Amino acid sequence: MRRLLLALLLAACGGDDAPLLPDLGPGPGPADLGPSPTMALQGVALFENPRNVLSYDVEWTTPVPATTVMEVRCGDERAGLFTPPGLRLDHRVFVMGLVPEATCVFRLRSTDESGQVAGQDETVQVAPLPALVDLDVRVTFEDASELQPGWTLLHLNNTVSLPVLLYLDAQGRVRWYRLLEQIGNDTEVTRQPEGILVGGAGGGQPHFIGWDGAELWGLDGTTANHDIRRYPDAHSVTFITFRESCGGFDNIGTVATRDMRTGERTYEWSVCDAITPPMYFEDWAHLNTFEPIAEEGAFLTSARNQNQVYKVDMATGEVLWRLGEGGDFAMPEEALFQWQHSPELQPDGHIVLFDNGEPGRRESSRAIELSLDETAMTAELVWEFVPSDGLWTPTYGDADRLANGNTLVNFGERNTARHAYVIEARPDGTEAWRLRLPLGYVGYRADRDDIPPLLRFRDELPRELFDVTTDP
């Protein structure tokens, strides 16, 4: 029995007729693929991906060089159309993003230089999700046109079963997944052209998962606790990690950059060398963010247990200013934040962040936007989102401003009595979309990404991120 529950407002959303891929829509009919085939393809084979039942490898050959054209339809909706230029004999296409238990038709076509068309249609019954992926996820929304298009990327874990990477569509359906192989708290996940970059909190190591689920890269001997990203270039990864002793205590207080090809550490900044807190205690700083300001040669970092955000000069290591309680900016009470996560710099210089809030000071966590005057050294609250039912999360959280002006807010909390939520909030502070996670599961952050290419040549998927025989 399927456990995916969709609590959609049917009149507003179109009910069960909502498209599989709203950005493509139904599309034209079979004429998409040109004239009917006059000859058969050779060696047609379809292979379900053992790491992800929502993806397939499709292969065929032609006796002479020909084009590779493939269309995927699930029901009345076109799930993908692949028409790259060029001629080849071997045609190997990787397909992903199918819908669990859907009936999909794969339409294969090739045309040689003389204009002869070969083709074949294959029907696939997509398998149900594995039990560890088929989670009790519920989505509510009123108007799909108000939502930022794309899929929502999450890393879900509950410290008991294997964690899973997920892409969910607007209706809450799993469209891509990868079960991870270590029970733990991998927290950070970011979309990359080749796949997903995963952090390694809780004793894990940073690694890179390709679109077909293959592990393409890993960094031994270190733990990337927070905000892992490729920076300042595609061969570098920057993340927050431990420093052995920080005022006499272990502390998640170092920004480190590694060369992904060699593992060499190319940059390091420690909060211990730059800040003296009012008092030292276990994990007194707990950095959870690296937000680069490339044009200024600086970055923002969030010191959760100090209730402050720092702006740091990357070259000198100097803390240029501290934002928050006891910091360098004059701020009204409503602009102050506690235990914050994920400060995100906006094009206008504003900062959007997730304000967890300390117990007793606020009834709910919230997302806020602050305007900063770095000359007058003042900060003002210009926007906030507080859910009407009050959701307080003490440890996890994220707030991302989306291209359509909405804000994706992650109220992440691992709790067997309360659900964690991801909410897309409108500029007026109301909810446009809500995702409820299963009890006991949490996602440290959530991203709304463009839908990745769903069909591509199999040989375009990397087998490893870097060829160590030639790089660097």
N, C-alpha and C positions, 0 to 999 in steps of 0.2 A: 504493500500500500504506500502510495506516495505520501511524503510528509511535508511537501512544499505547499504551504497554505497562502493563497493570494486573497487578501481582503481588499478587493478593488471596489471602488464606487462605480458600478457598471454603467450607469447612464452617462456619466461624464467621460469614462475611459474607453468606452467601446466594448467593454466586457471581454468575452472570449475571442472576439475578432481582432483584438489589439495585435499589431504586427510583431513578427519575430524580430525584425530589425527596422525600427521606425524610420531610420535615415534612408533606407533603400526603398521601402514601400513595396506594394505588390509588383510593380514593374510591368513591362510589356509581356506578351505571351510567348509561346515557343519560337516565334520568329526571331527572338533575340539571337539565336545561334545560326541563323542563315538557312540555306536550303536544306532539304532532307538529305541524309547521307545516301550516297550511291554505293558504298562499300563498307565492310565491317572493319573495326579496329582489331588489332592483334594483341593477344596476351593481356586482356583486361583483368585486373585484380584489385580488390579492395581489402584493406587491412585495418581493423579497428586498432587504435592506439592503446597498448596495454597500460599506459600511465594515465589515460584520460579517454573515457568512452565517448566523449563528445567530439572526438577528432578522429580522422581517418587518413591513411595514405592511399592514394589512387594511382595506379600505374597502367600504362598501355604502350604499345609500340606501333610504328608505321613503317612500311617497307621502304618508303622514300621520305626525305625531310618534309615535315608538315608543321602547321601551326598547332599550338596547344590551346584549346578553348574548353572551358568547363563552367557549367552552371549548376547551382544547388538550389532546389526548391523544397521547402518543407510546408506541406499544405498548399495554400494559395499564395504564400509569401516567398519571395526570392531571397535566399539567405546569402547568396554570393554569386558573382560573375567574374570569371578569370579569363582575360584575353590579352596576355602579354605578346609583344611582337617577337618575331624570329621563328625560324624553322628548326626542328630537331627530330631525331628518330625515336628517342626514348622520352616518354612523357610521364613525369612523376610529380604529382600535385599533393600537397599537404592541405587538408581541410580541417578547420576547427570552428568552434562557436555554435555547434548544433544544439538543439533543444532536447533535453532528456525525454526519451520515449516517443519522440516525434517520428513520423514516417517521411523520409526525405528521398527525393529523386535526384540522382547525380546524372547530369546530361553531359556526355563527353563527345567532343567533335574535333576533328583535325582536317585541314585542307592543304593539299599539296600545291606546288607551283602551277600545275596545269588546271587547277580549279576543282579537282575531284575531292569530294567530301566523304570522310569516313566518320561514323558515329555509333554510339551505343548508349542506351539509358540503363541505369542500375538503380534499383530501389533498396534503401537501407532503413531498417527499423532500429532507431537509436536505442541503446540499452538504458535501463534505469541507472541512476547514480549509485555508486557504492554507499553502503550504510553510513560510513564516516563522513560522507559528503552530502548526503540527502538529509539536510538539517531542517529543523522546524523554524523556517524563516518566514516572516510575514511582512507584507508591504501594503501601505495605504497611500493613496494620492487622489486628487480630484481632477486635475487637468494636465494631461501629459505634455501639452504645448508649453506649459510654464516651467518644465524641467530642463536642466542642462542636459543635452544629449550625451549619450555615452554609457559606459559600464562602470560600476563601482568596484574598486579593487580593495580587498580585505585580506588580512591574515588572521584567521580565527584559531584560538587555542583555548583549552580548558584545563591544562596541566594533567589530564588523565588519559585522553586519547591522543592520537597523532594530530598535530596541527595541520591546517589545510589552507592553501592559497586559493582564493576565489575571485572570479569576476561575476558579478550579478548584473542582469539587465534591469531596466526600470521596473519591471513587474516582479522582480525578486527571484527570477529563474537563474540557476547556475548556467553560465555559458562557457566557462573555462575553469579548470581546477588543477591542483597538483597537491597530493598528499605528501607531506614532508616526513622524513624518516627518523626524526628525533623528537621525543616528547620534551617540550620546553616552551620557552617564551620568546621565540623569534618574533620581533615586534615590528621592525621597519620593512616595508616593501615599497619599491618604486618601479614604475614602468620604464623600460628601456627598449630600443629598437629590436634587440635580440630576444627579449623576454623580461623576466622580473628579477630585480636585485633584492636580496633578502638579508636583513640584519641578523644578529646572533645573540640577543640578550638571553640571560639565563644559562650561560655556559656554552651556547652554540657559537658557530663560526659563520662569518659572512659568506654567502654563496650566491650563485647566479643560476636561475632556472630558465631554460629555453622554452619556446612556445610549444614544443612537443613533449615537454616535461623532463628533458635530459638536463643533467647538471653540467653546466658549461665551465664553471670556475668556482674555486673556493680559496679562502685565505686561512691557512693553518696558523695556529699558535696565537690567535688574538680573538677578542670578543668585541663585536660592534654593537654597542648597546642601543644607540639611538641615532636617528636621522642619517642613515647611510645614503650616500648619493655619489654619483660619478662627478668629481670636481677636483681640480679645475679643468680637466680634459677627459677624453674617453678612456685614457689609460690610467686614470687615477680614481681612487675611491676615498672619500672623506667621511668620517663618522666620529661619534662620541665613544670613548672607551675609559677604562680604569686608569688610575694612577695608584701605585702600591701604597704610598703614604702621603697623606694630605693633611697637614696639621696634626699628625699623629693618628689619623684615621684613614681607612680605605675610602675612596671617593670616586664616583663616576664623574670625573672632572677634567678630561683631556680631549681636545680636538686633535685628531690624527689623520694624516693623509698618507696612503700607501700607493706605491706603484703596483698596479694590478698584475703586471707581467713578472715582476721580480719579488714582490713582497716588501721591497725596501721602503722604510718610512722616510717620506720626503718633507713632511711638515708636522710640527707639534706645537700646540699651545695648551698650557695647563692653567686652570683657574687658580691653582695654589700659588703660582708664581706672580699672579696679578692682583689678587683680592685677599684682603685680610678681613674675615667676617667678625661680627661682634663677639661670637664665641664659636669654638670648634666642637663638632659632634659627628657621629657616624653619618657619612654621606651628606655633609652640611651644604654642599652646593648642588649636587645632582644635576648636571647639565643634561638637557634633553633635546637640544635643537642646535643645528648648524644651518643658518640661513645666510648664504653669501650675498654680499653687496659688491659685485665684481667691479663696477665702475669706480668705486671708492677704495678698492683694495681692503675691504673690511668685511666683517660678518656680524650677525646677531647670534647670541646664544642665550638660552633660557636657564637660569639657575632656580630650579623649582623650589628648593627648600629655603631660599633667600627671598622668595616672592619678587624677584627682579629679572629684568632682561638687560643684557650687556651688549653694547656695541664695541667691537674690538678691532683695532688696526692689525691687519694680518702680518705686516712686515715687522712692526716694532713690538707687538704683543700688548700694547697699551690699551687699557679700557678707556674708551673715549667718553662714554657716559653710562650711567645706570638708570634704568627706568623702573619705577615701582616704589613700594614703601621704603622710606629711608634713602631713596636714590637722589638723582640730580635734578629731577623735574618737579615743579610744583604741580600737584594733581588734586582734583576734588575727590572726595570719598568715593563717589560712584565710579570713578575711573580706576581705582586701585584693584589689584588682582592678587590671588594667592594660589600657590601650587600649580602655576600656569604651564601650558604646553604650546608648542608649535607657533611661535610668533612668525608671521608671514608679512614681509614688506610689500606694500602696494605701489603701483606706478606713481601715485600722487604723494608718496612718502608716509602715508598712514600705515599703521600696523594692525593686522587682524590676528587675534590669538584666542586660545581656549582658556577660559578662567575657571579652573576647577573649584576654587573657593574652599576656605577652611571651614570645618564644622563649627556651627554656632554663629558664623558671620554672614552666611547667606543660605537660603533655603534650597537653592538649586545652582548647579553649575551653569555656565553661559558662554556664548561666544560674544566677543566685543571687538570694536574697531576704535582705535585711538588716533587722534591727530596730534602730531608733535611739532613744536616750534623749537628748533635746535639753537636759535639765537636767543629768544626770550626764556628758553628752558621751561616751557609749560607743556602740559599734555591734557587733552580733553577727550571725554567720551563722546563719540559722534554716532555710534550705532551699537545696539546689543540685541542678542536673541536669547530669550529665556523661555524654555518650553512651558506651556500652560499647565502641564501636570507636574512640573518640578522634577528634574533628573539630576541627582547629585552623584558625581563620580570622583573619587578622591585621587586616583592614580593615573588613569589613561585619559586621552582626549586629543582632539584635533579640530581645527577650523580652517577651511580653505575657501577663499573667494573664487567663485566660478565665473566663466566668461559671460554668462547671461545676467550677472549681477546678483544672483543668489549666492548663498554660502552653505557649503556642506559641513555639517557639524557632527562630530563623532563623540557620543556620550558612552565611552567604553568603560565597562565595569564588569569584572568577573565576580559573579555573585549567584549562588544557587537559589536565591529568593527573589531577585530582581533581574529584569532583562536589561541588556545594553541596547542602545539605539544609535542609528545614523539618521540624521534629519537634514533635508535640504530646506533652508529657510529663505523666505523672500526678503527683499529690502525693507518691507514694512514690518518685519519681525514676526510674520505668520508662517505657518508650515505649508510647504508645497508638496513634500514627500517624506515619508517616514518608513524606515526599515527597522524591524524588531529582530534582534538576534536571539538564538536559543538560550534558555537558561543555562548559566554556567559558562557560556562562551563569551569571549571578548576579542575585540580587534583594537590594537593600540592606536592605529590611525586608519583613515579611509580616504581614498582618492577617487574622483570621478574623471575617467580618462576617455579619450576618443576610442571608438571601437577599433581594435587592431585589424590589419588585413586578415581576412578569414581564409583566403586561398592564396597559395604561393608555391613556387617550385620547391620540391623537397630539397634539392641541392643548394637552395639559398638559406636553409636553416643551418647555422653553424654547429659543428660537433664539439668545439671548444671555443671559448671566448677569445683566447690568444694562442697563436702558434708559438710555443716557447722556443722552437728551433730558429725562428726568425725575428721574434720580438723580444726586447726592443731593438 
